Amino acid sequence: MNTSAWALLALFLVVLGVLAWPLGRFIAALCEGRVPRWMQRVEAPIYRLAGASPEASMHWRSYAVALLAFNAIGALFVYGLQRLQSLLPLNPEGMAAVSPDSAFNTAVSFVANTNWQGYAGESTMSYLTQMLGLTVQNFLSGATGIAVAFALARGFAARSTDGKGLVGNFWVDVTRITAWLLLPISFVLAMFLAGQGVIQNLDAYKTVNTVETTAFQQPKLDAGGQPVKDASGSPVLEDASTTTQTLAMGPVASQEAIKMLGTNGGGFFNANSAHPYENPTALTNFAEMLAIFLIPAALCFAFGRVVGDLRQGWAVLAAMTVIFVVAVAVVIPAEQVGNPLIGSLGVDQAASAMQSGGNMEGKEVRFGIAASGLFAAVTTAASCGAVNAMHDAFTPLGGMVPLVLMQLGEVVFGGVGTGLYSMLIFAILAVFIAGLMIGRTPEYLGKKIEVHEMKLTSIAILVTPILVLAGTAVAVVADAGRAGIANPGAHGFSEILYAFTSAANNNGSAFAGLSANTPFYNAWLAIAMWLGRFGVIVPVLAIAGALAAKKRIPVTAGTMPTHGPLFVTLLIGTVLLVGLLNYVPSLALGPVVEHLILWK
């Protein structure tokens, strides 16, 4: 990794820390219910309308039921909005109703904070669907993840011995997170993005004259409008040209802001954050990367404050940062080396004042290798999935880094909320392993970790690997699954593995060589997204309830410190060994084989 890449990474981490520290203090206040009176007065009518009381804390089961019902209703609403969009207003381009399988997949995707998109947004979704359906769910799904992190933090912090397992009020948490955290920061970020050139309007699409005539080939049609095919069954192409281009418009800046802050990732345009209307400059690119990590990093500081020991938050953040830095130190050099097949053709891939150098296939020249590689690591370390480059065009090892970051289970900063509670699950496992090694009952933050908590921890950790590996196996065996592969061999396998890894870990990015907008993939990926989200959340809430019901044990001389370098190392080792070993055979069949073939 060259000096400029290290400088970019260092600047990113420094600015992130400076912004996340004060935000963590505010988030801790939200978690503990310490909000000013004027905020309480604004909230009061909402609670009266919903029949909720800010003072009424829920048992973890009630919290889970409310969360599941809320998100299920959201999925039904987004599905209906897509199916009826041709009859609804704010549809200047007359977008037709979305097909049932695609609408089902998209509804589940945005509710589950995955934002997997098997469609091109600018040619599929009306403005109303983008705003009222997708953007609203960007806020609500992000708030849901943070609410679960709040519940788990309260479980650790609880000192009562009443055994009731109370973890907070879901309706109050979602309201406060949305109103006082996500909305204000999104507004500021949207204004900044609009000032940098990200579009924000409700205009009809514009047809403009191009500077040069664009020549291309298109399928030849018969008198009935059907493609003409040759003897082999391939379509016959004919030359064509045009002097015009249609430019999509829309309310992009407002969706782009929460897309990043909520670690959602669903783009207004098919090209996502590689599109100049979503990400026009190097400054917006840097700001969008910061937005992805801002709340996950701040939640670590908030966690330390809520449990009464800032060192605990620093330890979790340190483990996340070490893994992230290593990932960046792999992906950027892998892309800077370039593609040996292109090099064998005599193409100069060396970086110079005139070119970025390296493997620039699928990357924007205005970002280059370093900013593209860093963005890829950021968006897959978090559960965001926004992309400013085509991950499918990365080198095998470069593409394996985003894949591995997702397979670790959203713990390297992760999504808003999901990163913290997923890392804390691994922390529970780490102290359990340490307890077995020294022959003591494991404790974490004054709470004994017993059989019940370990069963729930095992479920939470194993849900996503089962979904990823089983889904990939089914897709590889089924004819409908293999039909979507555009690149046979190891890379085609990687495309399927990436798709199910992205879905089950609620990331949403893709190796886009896979044709996934089919009934088969829309159904299977939707199942993976839903279970990957809520199949983890429910056991996490159960752990929160169990911890809240436990008496807090005072620290003794025999208590293992969980805030020093030793514990951070143990936590990183647990994440790598337990989180990644499940996937080693599949990685060997995909990116590892492809790398060996490429460099043979």
C-alpha positions in Angstrom: 0.0 0.0 0.0 1.6 3.3 -1.1 2.0 6.4 1.1 -1.1 8.2 -0.3 -3.3 5.2 0.5 -2.0 5.0 4.1 -2.5 8.8 4.4 -6.2 8.4 3.2 -6.8 5.6 5.7 -5.2 7.6 8.6 -7.2 10.7 7.8 -10.4 8.7 7.6 -9.9 7.1 11.0 -8.9 10.4 12.7 -11.9 12.3 11.4 -14.1 9.4 12.3 -12.9 9.4 15.9 -13.3 13.1 16.2 -16.9 13.0 15.1 -17.9 9.8 16.8 -16.8 10.7 20.3 -19.3 13.5 21.0 -22.0 11.7 19.1 -21.5 8.7 21.4 -22.2 10.9 24.4 -25.6 11.9 22.8 -26.5 8.4 21.9 -25.8 7.2 25.4 -28.2 9.9 26.7 -30.9 8.6 24.3 -30.3 5.0 25.4 -30.7 6.0 29.1 -33.7 8.2 28.5 -31.9 11.4 29.4 -33.5 13.7 26.9 -34.4 17.4 27.4 -37.9 18.5 28.3 -38.5 20.1 25.0 -37.9 16.8 23.2 -40.2 15.1 25.6 -42.9 17.6 24.8 -42.5 17.0 21.1 -42.7 13.2 21.6 -45.7 13.2 23.9 -48.4 13.5 21.2 -46.8 10.6 19.3 -46.8 8.4 22.4 -50.4 9.3 23.2 -51.4 8.4 19.6 -49.6 5.1 19.7 -50.7 4.3 23.3 -47.1 3.9 24.5 -45.6 5.2 27.7 -42.0 6.3 27.9 -41.8 5.1 31.4 -43.1 1.6 30.7 -40.2 -0.8 30.1 -40.9 -4.1 28.2 -40.0 -7.6 28.9 -37.6 -8.9 26.1 -40.4 -11.1 24.6 -42.8 -8.1 24.3 -40.0 -6.0 22.9 -39.3 -8.7 20.3 -43.0 -9.1 19.4 -43.4 -5.4 18.9 -40.2 -5.3 16.8 -41.3 -8.2 14.5 -44.8 -6.8 14.1 -43.5 -3.4 13.3 -41.2 -4.7 10.6 -43.7 -7.1 9.2 -46.2 -4.3 8.6 -43.4 -2.2 7.0 -42.7 -5.1 4.6 -46.4 -5.4 3.6 -46.6 -1.6 3.1 -43.5 -1.5 0.8 -44.7 -4.5 -1.2 -48.1 -2.9 -1.7 -46.6 0.4 -2.7 -44.5 -1.2 -5.4 -47.4 -3.2 -6.8 -49.7 -0.1 -7.0 -47.2 2.5 -8.0 -48.6 2.8 -11.6 -51.8 4.0 -10.1 -50.2 6.4 -7.6 -48.9 10.0 -7.9 -45.3 11.2 -8.2 -44.6 8.9 -11.1 -43.7 11.3 -14.0 -42.1 8.5 -16.1 -45.1 6.2 -15.8 -43.3 3.4 -14.1 -45.2 0.1 -14.3 -46.1 -2.0 -11.2 -43.1 -4.0 -10.0 -43.4 -7.8 -10.6 -44.6 -9.8 -7.5 -41.3 -11.6 -7.0 -39.2 -8.5 -7.3 -41.5 -6.5 -5.1 -41.4 -9.2 -2.4 -37.6 -9.3 -2.5 -37.3 -5.5 -2.4 -39.8 -5.2 0.5 -38.0 -7.7 2.6 -34.6 -6.3 1.6 -35.3 -2.7 2.7 -37.1 -3.7 5.9 -34.2 -6.0 6.8 -31.6 -3.2 6.3 -30.1 -5.2 3.5 -31.2 -3.1 0.5 -30.3 -5.7 -2.0 -31.5 -4.5 -5.4 -32.1 -6.8 -8.3 -33.5 -3.9 -10.4 -32.3 -0.6 -11.8 -33.9 2.0 -9.6 -34.1 4.8 -12.2 -36.1 2.6 -14.5 -38.2 0.6 -12.0 -39.3 2.7 -9.0 -41.4 5.9 -9.0 -40.5 8.9 -6.9 -43.3 8.0 -4.5 -42.0 4.5 -4.0 -38.4 5.7 -3.6 -39.5 8.3 -1.0 -42.4 6.8 0.9 -41.3 3.2 0.7 -37.6 2.8 0.4 -36.3 6.0 2.1 -38.7 5.7 5.0 -37.6 2.1 5.6 -34.0 3.3 5.5 -34.8 5.3 8.6 -36.9 2.6 10.3 -34.7 -0.3 9.6 -31.7 1.6 10.9 -33.6 2.6 14.0 -34.6 -1.0 14.6 -30.9 -2.1 14.7 -29.9 0.7 17.1 -32.9 -0.2 19.3 -31.6 -3.8 19.6 -28.2 -2.5 20.6 -29.8 -0.3 23.2 -31.7 -3.3 24.6 -28.5 -5.3 24.9 -26.5 -2.5 26.5 -29.3 -2.1 29.1 -29.1 -5.8 29.8 -25.5 -5.5 30.7 -26.0 -2.2 32.7 -29.0 -3.4 34.7 -28.3 -3.8 38.4 -31.8 -4.8 39.6 -32.4 -8.3 40.9 -36.2 -8.5 40.3 -35.7 -11.1 37.6 -38.1 -9.4 35.2 -35.7 -9.1 32.2 -36.9 -5.6 31.2 -34.9 -4.1 28.3 -36.7 -0.8 27.5 -39.6 0.3 25.3 -39.3 -0.5 21.6 -41.8 2.2 20.5 -39.9 4.9 22.5 -36.6 3.7 21.3 -37.6 3.7 17.6 -39.2 7.2 18.0 -36.2 8.8 19.7 -33.6 7.2 17.4 -35.5 8.3 14.3 -36.5 11.8 15.5 -33.4 12.9 17.4 -30.5 10.9 15.8 -31.2 9.8 12.2 -33.3 12.7 10.9 -31.1 15.6 12.1 -27.8 14.2 10.8 -29.5 13.0 7.6 -30.8 16.5 7.0 -27.3 18.1 7.4 -25.7 15.5 5.2 -28.3 15.8 2.5 -27.8 19.6 2.4 -24.0 19.0 2.1 -24.5 16.5 -0.7 -26.9 18.7 -2.6 -24.4 21.6 -2.3 -21.7 19.3 -3.8 -23.9 18.4 -6.8 -26.1 15.5 -5.8 -29.4 16.1 -7.4 -32.6 16.7 -5.4 -35.8 17.4 -7.4 -39.1 15.9 -8.6 -38.6 16.8 -12.3 -39.4 14.5 -15.2 -36.4 12.9 -16.8 -34.4 15.2 -19.2 -33.5 14.4 -22.8 -30.3 16.2 -23.8 -28.2 16.4 -26.9 -24.8 14.7 -26.6 -21.5 16.4 -27.7 -20.7 13.4 -29.9 -22.7 10.8 -31.7 -22.8 7.5 -29.8 -22.6 4.4 -31.9 -23.7 1.0 -30.6 -25.2 -2.3 -31.6 -28.7 -3.5 -30.7 -30.8 -6.6 -31.5 -32.5 -6.6 -34.9 -36.3 -6.8 -34.6 -38.7 -8.5 -37.0 -42.0 -7.0 -38.1 -43.7 -8.3 -34.9 -41.1 -6.5 -32.7 -39.3 -9.7 -31.7 -35.5 -10.2 -31.8 -34.2 -11.9 -35.0 -32.0 -14.9 -34.2 -29.4 -16.7 -36.3 -29.1 -20.4 -36.9 -27.3 -20.9 -33.6 -30.1 -19.2 -31.7 -28.1 -16.0 -30.9 -29.7 -12.6 -31.5 -28.7 -10.8 -34.7 -27.2 -7.4 -34.0 -27.4 -4.3 -36.1 -25.5 -1.0 -36.0 -27.3 2.0 -34.5 -26.4 5.5 -33.3 -27.9 8.3 -31.3 -27.2 12.0 -30.6 -29.4 12.2 -27.4 -29.3 10.9 -23.9 -32.0 10.6 -21.2 -30.8 11.8 -17.8 -32.7 10.5 -14.8 -33.9 13.0 -12.2 -35.2 12.6 -8.7 -35.0 13.2 -4.9 -31.5 11.7 -4.6 -29.7 13.7 -1.9 -32.3 13.0 0.7 -32.2 9.3 0.1 -28.4 9.2 -0.3 -27.9 10.7 3.2 -29.9 8.1 5.1 -28.7 5.4 2.8 -25.2 5.9 4.2 -26.0 7.0 7.8 -28.4 4.0 8.3 -25.9 1.6 6.7 -28.6 0.8 4.2 -26.8 1.0 0.8 -29.8 0.9 -1.6 -29.0 3.4 -4.4 -31.4 5.6 -6.3 -29.5 4.7 -9.4 -28.4 1.3 -10.6 -24.8 2.4 -10.5 -25.2 3.3 -6.9 -22.4 5.5 -5.4 -20.4 5.2 -8.6 -23.1 7.4 -10.3 -22.1 11.1 -10.5 -25.6 12.2 -9.4 -25.1 10.2 -6.1 -21.4 10.7 -5.5 -20.0 13.5 -7.7 -16.7 14.4 -6.1 -13.8 13.1 -4.0 -15.2 15.1 -1.1 -18.6 13.5 -1.2 -16.9 10.1 -1.5 -15.0 10.8 1.7 -18.1 12.1 3.5 -20.2 9.1 2.5 -17.5 6.7 3.9 -17.5 8.7 7.1 -21.3 8.6 7.3 -21.3 4.8 7.0 -19.0 4.3 10.0 -20.1 7.3 12.1 -23.0 5.8 14.1 -21.4 2.3 14.5 -18.3 3.9 15.9 -20.3 6.3 18.1 -22.3 3.3 19.5 -19.1 1.8 20.9 -18.5 5.0 22.9 -22.1 5.1 23.9 -21.9 1.4 25.1 -19.0 2.3 27.4 -20.9 5.1 28.9 -24.1 3.1 29.4 -22.3 0.2 31.2 -20.3 2.7 33.3 -16.9 1.9 31.9 -15.6 3.8 28.9 -12.7 1.3 28.6 -15.2 -1.4 27.5 -16.3 0.7 24.5 -12.7 1.4 23.6 -11.9 -2.3 23.7 -14.7 -3.2 21.3 -13.8 -0.3 19.0 -10.1 -1.4 19.1 -11.0 -4.9 17.9 -13.1 -3.6 15.1 -10.4 -1.1 14.0 -7.6 -3.7 13.9 -9.6 -6.0 11.7 -10.6 -3.2 9.5 -7.1 -1.8 9.0 -5.8 -5.3 8.1 -8.6 -5.7 5.5 -7.8 -2.3 3.9 -4.1 -3.3 3.9 -5.1 -6.3 1.8 -7.7 -5.0 -0.6 -5.9 -1.8 -1.8 -2.5 -3.5 -2.6 -4.4 -6.4 -4.3 -5.9 -3.8 -6.7 -2.8 -1.8 -7.0 -0.9 -4.8 -8.3 -3.1 -5.0 -11.3 -4.4 -7.9 -13.5 -1.6 -10.1 -14.9 -3.7 -11.0 -17.9 -4.0 -7.4 -18.9 -0.3 -6.9 -18.2 0.6 -9.7 -20.5 -1.0 -7.8 -23.3 1.5 -5.0 -22.9 -0.8 -2.6 -21.1 1.0 -0.3 -18.6 -0.6 -0.7 -15.2 2.0 1.2 -13.2 0.7 4.2 -11.2 2.0 7.6 -12.5 1.1 11.2 -12.6 -0.9 10.4 -15.7 -2.9 7.4 -14.5 -4.1 5.7 -11.4 -2.4 2.4 -12.3 -3.4 -1.0 -11.1 -6.6 -2.8 -11.8 -8.9 0.0 -12.8 -11.5 -2.2 -14.4 -14.9 -1.3 -12.9 -13.6 1.7 -11.0 -14.2 5.4 -11.4 -11.2 7.4 -12.5 -12.2 10.3 -10.2 -11.7 8.0 -7.2 -8.8 5.8 -8.2 -7.6 2.6 -6.5 -7.2 3.8 -2.9 -10.6 5.5 -2.5 -12.3 2.6 -4.3 -10.6 0.0 -2.2 -11.2 1.9 1.0 -14.9 2.3 0.1 -15.2 -1.4 -0.6 -13.8 -2.3 2.8 -16.0 0.3 4.6 -19.2 -0.7 2.9 -18.8 -4.4 3.6 -17.2 -4.1 7.0 -20.4 -2.2 7.8 -23.7 -3.7 6.6 -24.1 -0.9 4.1 -23.6 -2.4 0.6 -23.3 0.9 -1.2 -20.6 0.7 -3.8 -18.5 3.2 -5.7 -16.8 0.5 -7.8 -17.8 -2.9 -9.3 -16.8 -5.5 -6.8 -17.2 -8.2 -9.5 -14.3 -6.6 -11.4 -11.9 -6.7 -8.4 -9.0 -9.1 -8.5 -9.7 -12.5 -6.8 -8.0 -11.5 -3.5 -9.3 -7.9 -3.7 -12.9 -9.3 -4.1 -12.3 -11.8 -1.3 -11.8 -9.0 1.3 -15.4 -7.6 1.0 -16.6 -11.2 1.0 -14.7 -12.1 4.2 -15.7 -8.9 6.0 -19.4 -9.8 5.5 -18.8 -13.4 6.5 -17.4 -12.3 9.8 -21.0 -11.4 10.7 -21.2 -7.6 10.6 -18.8 -7.1 13.5 -16.2 -4.8 12.0 -18.1 -1.7 12.8 -21.1 -3.4 11.2 -24.5 -1.9 10.6 -26.0 0.8 12.8 -26.7 -1.2 16.0 -26.0 -4.6 14.4 -22.2 -4.1 14.5 -22.2 -3.5 18.2 -24.6 -6.2 19.3 -22.9 -8.8 17.0 -19.5 -7.9 18.4 -20.8 -8.2 21.9 -22.1 -11.7 21.1 -18.5 -12.6 20.1 -17.3 -11.0 23.3 -19.6 -13.2 25.3 -18.2 -16.2 23.5 -14.6 -15.0 24.1 -15.1 -14.7 27.9 -16.7 -18.1 27.9 -13.7 -19.6 26.1 -11.4 -17.8 28.5 -13.4 -19.1 31.5 -13.0 -22.7 30.3 -9.3 -22.2 29.9 -8.8 -21.0 33.5 -11.5 -23.0 35.1 -13.7 -20.2 36.2 -17.4 -19.3 35.6 -17.2 -16.7 32.8 -18.2 -13.2 33.6 -18.6 -10.2 31.3 -19.3 -6.7 32.7 -20.4 -8.2 36.0 -22.9 -10.7 34.6 -22.3 -14.4 34.8 -22.4 -16.1 31.4 -24.1 -19.4 31.9 -25.6 -22.3 29.8 -28.7 -20.4 28.7 -26.7 -17.4 27.4 -24.3 -19.7 25.6 -27.1 -21.6 23.8 -28.6 -18.3 22.6 -25.1 -17.0 21.6 -24.5 -20.2 19.5 -27.8 -19.7 17.7 -27.0 -16.0 17.0 -23.6 -16.9 15.6 -24.7 -19.9 13.5 -27.8 -18.5 11.9 -26.0 -16.6 9.1 -23.4 -19.3 8.1 -26.2 -21.9 7.8 -28.2 -19.5 5.6 -25.2 -18.6 3.4 -23.8 -22.1 2.9 -27.2 -23.8 2.5 -28.5 -21.1 0.1 -25.3 -21.3 -2.0 -25.5 -25.1 -2.1 -29.1 -25.0 -3.3 -28.3 -22.4 -6.0 -25.4 -24.3 -7.3 -27.4 -27.6 -7.6 -30.6 -26.1 -8.9 -31.0 -25.4 -12.7 -32.7 -22.1 -11.9 -29.7 -21.1 -9.7 -27.1 -22.0 -12.3 -29.0 -20.2 -15.0 -28.1 -16.8 -13.5 -24.3 -17.4 -13.7 -22.7 -15.2 -16.4 -19.1 -16.4 -15.6 -18.6 -20.1 -15.4 -16.0 -21.7 -13.1 -14.6 -20.4 -9.8 -15.8 -16.8 -10.4 -19.3 -17.9 -11.0 -19.3 -19.8 -7.7 -17.9 -16.7 -6.0 -20.8 -14.7 -7.5 -23.4 -17.0 -5.9 -21.5 -17.2 -2.6 -21.2 -13.4 -2.5 -25.0 -13.0 -3.2 -26.1 -15.3 -0.3 -23.3 -13.9 2.0 -24.6 -10.4 1.3 -28.2 -11.3 1.8 -27.9 -13.3 5.0 -25.5 -10.7 6.6 -27.9 -7.9 5.5 -25.2 -6.1 3.4 -26.8 -5.7 0.0 -23.7 -5.3 -2.2 -23.2 -7.8 -5.1 -20.9 -9.4 -7.5 -23.2 -8.1 -10.2 -22.2 -10.6 -12.8 -25.0 -12.8 -11.3 -28.4 -12.4 -12.9 -30.3 -12.4 -9.7 -33.6 -10.7 -10.6 -35.4 -14.0 -11.2 -38.2 -15.7 -9.2 -35.6 -18.2 -7.9 -33.1 -15.7 -6.5 -35.8 -13.2 -5.5 -37.4 -15.8 -3.3 -34.4 -17.5 -1.8 -32.5 -14.3 -1.2 -35.5 -12.7 0.5 -35.7 -15.7 2.9 -32.0 -15.4 3.7 -32.4 -11.6 4.3 -35.4 -12.0 6.6 -33.9 -14.9 8.7 -30.4 -13.3 8.6 -31.9 -10.2 10.2 -34.5 -11.4 12.7 -33.0 -14.8 13.3 -30.2 -13.0 15.0 -32.1 -10.2 16.6 -34.5 -12.5 18.6 -31.7 -14.4 20.4 -29.9 -11.2 21.0 -33.0 -9.8 22.7 -33.3 -13.0 24.7 -29.7 -12.6 25.9 -30.5 -9.0 26.8 -33.4 -10.1 28.8 -31.5 -12.8 30.6 -28.6 -10.4 31.4 -31.1 -7.8 32.7 -32.6 -10.3 35.1 -29.2 -11.2 36.6 -27.6 -9.7 39.6 -24.5 -7.7 38.8 -21.4 -9.3 40.4 -18.7 -7.0 41.9 -15.2 -7.1 40.4 -12.8 -9.3 42.3 -9.1 -10.3 41.9 -10.1 -13.3 39.9 -12.2 -11.4 37.4 -10.7 -11.3 33.9 -10.2 -7.8 32.6 -12.2 -7.2 29.5 -10.7 -3.8 28.5 -7.0 -4.4 27.9 -4.9 -5.6 25.0 -5.1 -9.3 26.0 -8.9 -9.3 25.8 -8.9 -7.3 22.5 -6.5 -10.0 21.1 -8.8 -12.8 22.4 -11.8 -11.1 20.9 -10.2 -10.7 17.5 -9.1 -14.3 17.6 -12.6 -15.5 18.5 -14.1 -13.5 15.6 -11.6 -14.8 13.1 -11.7 -18.4 14.2 -15.4 -18.8 14.9 -16.7 -16.3 12.4 -14.5 -17.3 9.5 -13.7 -21.0 9.8 -17.3 -21.9 8.6 -16.5 -20.4 5.2 -12.9 -21.6 4.5 -13.9 -24.5 2.2 -16.3 -22.2 0.2 -13.6 -19.5 -0.1 -11.1 -22.1 -1.3 -13.6 -23.1 -4.1 -14.1 -19.5 -5.2 -11.7 -16.6 -4.9 -8.7 -18.7 -3.8 -8.9 -21.0 -6.8 -9.5 -18.0 -9.1 -6.4 -16.3 -7.7 -4.3 -19.4 -8.3 -5.6 -19.7 -11.9 -5.0 -16.0 -12.6 -1.4 -16.0 -11.3 -0.4 -19.5 -12.5 
